[in-house]
Amino acid sequence: MPSPDFWKGRRVFLTGHTGFKGCWTSLWLEKLGATVSGYSLAPNHEPALFDLLAPFGNAESTYANLTEFDKLRGIIHDFKPSVILHMAAQPLVRVAYADPRETYLSNLMGSVNVLDAAKDLDGLDAVLMVTSDKVYANSDQGVPFAEDDLLGGHDPYSASKACIEIATASYRDSYFEPRGIPLATSRAGNVIGGGDWSVDRLVPDVWRAVNAGKLPELRNPDSTRPWQHVLEPISGYLLFLEALVQRGKAEPKALNFGPLPGAAEVTTGEVADAIAQGLGHEHGWAQAPGVHPPENKLLALDASLAMESLGWSPRLDSPTTLEWTAEWYHDFNTGADPRAITLNQIERYEQHPAATLQAS
């Protein structure tokens, strides 16, 4: 688990702190004692997880766009972080189809702005850029992708994330390595957990439909994804940053964070059913009519390098991940305090043993 000794008092510049993963990361960093400067767009969902968790008692928060380079650079240089964790992005595949230009501006140029603002920063110990499991050239064979597999992306979202990987490698070779500052990327995706209210995401769509007494409509109920609880990749990001600071060049330049090799595949339809049942309904979905933008049916990650290099391992198997996710929304629906629910799950996760392989 991430070390309180490492994080206590450490200055962390975190982009995307108002997003789903960013909120969970912010609260965990607060629990670990870090001093955080968050930079992100203002929350745009109702309810807003960031407002409900109120994770910034020991931090500062800036609502702004990553494309505002002068503002971004000024805040980074004024704050003088020890580490940078870049998570901000336009995260939705279908939104990227509708507005590819804005997706490239946000994902690629936003990331380039973070790198450019940090390349001459004094006192910086490490930078980690979060991309996606969709950076790989996916031929839909279902073979788990390893870190040295070919990058690609058929759709605008995936391609924009692959572009970040190339830009990061360029900045690393040109600016960061000559200064001895570790710069790496991490690849994870399809995280689920409580408090995600994004539009056009599976679990929030199921929650909204159940609350409205309807069935959500799924485009591809048989598709499989490397589903994992939101705390799994976050623990990996924090451990990766610890290793980059402590061991520097000895660490990989990129790491995947995903389920255990050989873990049972879970389809989109099965996830929807499990969440709906956890909220008290028998069935969680109906087939969506019409023609939809193409999406890969199969996607899997090989996270063995993260296990070998960091000692990181997933702690929650698929049934437990679905159980904790449904439990969060159920407790929220019945009036429990969202901050207390989330802190409780973080504490349970810290004490949870590593997951074991499931039967396929």
Summary of the structure (lengths in Angstrom):
residues: 360
radius of gyration: 19.2
end to end distance: 27.5
largest distance: 58.2
contacts: 1245
relative contact order: 0.14
helix: 45%
strand: 13%
